[in-house]
Amino acid sequence: MKEQVVFGEQVDWSNQDRDVKKFSAIDTEAVEQLVDSGDINAEAAPNNSPKMKAFLDFMQRADEHPERRVTARGYVVSPERDDTRVTLTGLDIRGNIPDRLRHAFIEKFEQADMLVKKSGHLRCWYD
């Protein structure tokens, strides 16, 4: 199920160079489905990131406005591995970003390895 939600199709892992496949833009609904199915461990906090649940909570909060696009980035680990999973490594917010949301984003994700703070675009990424 996780591959269908993330990539829109099943992945043929035998044709992949690696047993991990990155993604750059899944929406809040997809993250909710992956947490509900257990494909994302909501309590995991890899790469010195906040817990996966914190990413989802922020996405839900930021996604309330129709003039704003909120997406997550991360990777899927092949189901052929014992540690198969979906991991979020960051968020992107584009569009109408009120100051209150901008400040909350910067405060929440200030420890990210990369933090973009442009007008109309926020991004955090944990490596």
FENFENPE-V305570 format. One line per field, one symbol per residue. ss: DSSP state (h for helix, s for strand, l for the rest). psi: psi as a letter, one per 20 degrees, with the letter a starting at -180 (. if undefined). burial: + if it has 16 or more other C-alpha atoms within 10 Angstrom, else -. Layout:
ss: ???
psi: ???
burial: ???
//
This chain:
ss: lhhhhhhlllllhhhllllssssssslhhhhhhhhhhllllllllhhhlllhhhhhhhhhhhlllllsssssssssslllllllssssssssssslllhhhhhhhhhhlllllsssssllsssssll
psi: hhhgggijrqpnhijqhrjppqqinqrgggggghghijhpohiqmrkkrrqhhhggghggghjipijpppqqrbqppqiiqhkprpppirqppqbooqggggggggghkhjqhpopmrpjpqpqpp.
burial: -++-++-------------++++-++++-+++-++---++++--+---++-+++++-+++-++-----++++++++++------++++++++++--+----+--++--+--+--+-----++++++-
//
